Amino acid sequence: MLWLLDQTLNHYFPTLIHWTLIVLFSLTLPWMVIGFWNGIIGFLICLCIKKPLSIILPKNLQNCEDYSLNSSTALLFCIRNENSGRVIHNLEIMMDSLIQAGHERYFHVYILSDSTTESIKLSESRLFEKLNHEYGQQINIVYRCRETNEGYKAGNIANFCQQYGKLHDFAITLDADSFMTAAAMARLVKMMQSDQQLGILQGLVIGLPSSSAFTRLFQYGMRLGMRSYTMGSAWWQSDFGPYWGHNAIIRLDPFMKYCQLPEIKTITGYSKQILSHDLIEAVLMRRAGFQVRVYPCEDSSWEENPPTLTEYIRRDLRWCEGNLQYLKLITLPRLKFISRIQLALAIFMFLGSPAWILMIVICTLSIATFPSVRETASGIYFYTFIWITLLMWYLPKIAGALNVLLSTKESQRFGGRWRFGISLVLETIFSLLMTPIAWLNHTIFMMSLPLGRQGGWASQARDSHTINLSYAVKQFWPHTVLGTALSLTLYFNHKDATLFGLLFFGGLLVSIPLAVITSQKWLGNLMMKYKILSSPEEIATPEELIPLHLNALHHHQTD
């Protein structure tokens, strides 16, 4: 890729700009290349191997269904200023599932609250007291609310470990929007029981059916991309797998001994709390000699995704700040080489964003300033570079789509090939528009970090809601201004390059209407009516999801 870019720029760009672009592009490559190969490997495994787990997991982890439960597992529900009724509703369904399966005596429920609003804390206390009254005779339930929120979610779980950790063998970590069936939880426990060196086992998480147009667009692409990406990464990472912080099981004894998070010191000498704690805990577990693996199959393990573009950005920037903290943790002593690679990749996941924005701005200004540069857009290397870059960036999603299209059974799960094709086109357009918006958000956020800005860990709005125009303008005016300036510069200096420019920054132009339109209830209803961007769970609803009374499933059943 670097050679191809060098050939593209050769003879046309001034030397300083030439090498600046190569350096910037090199910053984008780690995350793009690893995604490309994960997608390729995962696609080939799914296509050629009848039983993919046979080459990904050790034999003792492949067939654990017939094993019996003989351990104690804590279910950790980490909540912070959430809708208490909603959390209770989901929790009741999960406990009913455990009771019906006869597993209730092997699980202990902990509701770990970090809520700060008094009215919410009062509501939690009242509702969980009622929950304990109804279920306490069948399954053990503990509710506690911390006085301080030190360490955010990681601190919340650390507090649990100090108080109750020695009482249990394992803990399944769950967010407020997590939902797992008894079968999925029991499978994780049985796999942990079968290998005493397995420290963390991450289950593959998929998005719950949603009535939000934004969520449907966002998680459709995620669903396709994760299929091949996770399978490919699970193959080569092996026992150096990922931990995403929820819908996963951890072995408590080594977790408490070896996974205490180090402190991060700021320039001024103050300690800073780690936001993206999960990957650090995974590499610390691996440093201690315990395995970290992922179960790369869809297995009745769900989560909710953000309902609007603004909520997605809020969550994304928290991840951005958290991953950049790894710059100070990548040199931790005695880490395995692959662990350092994983931390570096997590950093480059966001570090590539300002590099993309700078490349786009520099290329656009170069076209406007240097007449010779305009010849670049007519060269074979330019066209090859553009299309291969786009192919590499979206390869995991393309691989997932091919897996669906090449299988009649899989196509039917998504509503048939023609409906899947329409959904795929809509999601691809949406993804092309979303990508530069995310790049610029990361860039603006990183520029503000040296000035003292901290994102922190704010509570999220999980229910669908409409974004009004004034709010969208307030949040996305920088995107619109930059997108307009880049478009006009290209149009008036090199019309032929405008289309290629829009492929990379067109989303900036439409960021305001995109935020508003994808939050509209009528658009979500329209998608549900015609089963566009529908998940397999909408096409054929699993019995386990019916009690959740999700709007998307209710609409489907009404139709």
Secondary structure, 3 states (H helix, E strand, C coil): CHHHHHHHHCCCCCHHHHHHHHHHHHHHHHHHHHHHHHHHHHHHHHHHCCCHHHHCCCHHHHCCCCCCCCCCEEEEEEECCCCHHHHHHHHHHHHHHHHHHCCHHHEEEEEEECCCCHHHHHHHHHHHHHHHHHHCCCCEEEEEECCCCCCHHHHHHHHHHHHHHHHCCEEEEEECCEEECHHHHHHHHHHHHCCCCEEEEEEEEEECCCCCHHHHHHHHHHHHHHHHHHHHHHHHHCCECCCCCCCEEEEHHHHHHHCCCCCEECCCCCEECCCCHHHHHHHHHHHCCCEEEEEEEEEEEEECCCCCHHHHHHHHHHHHHHHHHHHHCCCCCCCCHHHHHHHHHHHHHHHHHHHHHHHHHHHHHHHHHCHHHHHHHHCHHHHHHHHHHHHHHHHHHHHHHHHHHCCHHHHHHCCCHHHHHHHHHHHHHHHHHHHHHHHHHHHHHHHHHHHCCCCCCCCCCCCCCCCCHHHHHHHHHHHHHHHHHHHHHHHHHCHHHHHHHHHHHHHHHCHHHHHHHCCCHHHHHHHHHCCCCCCHHHHCCCHHHHHHCCHHHHHHHHC
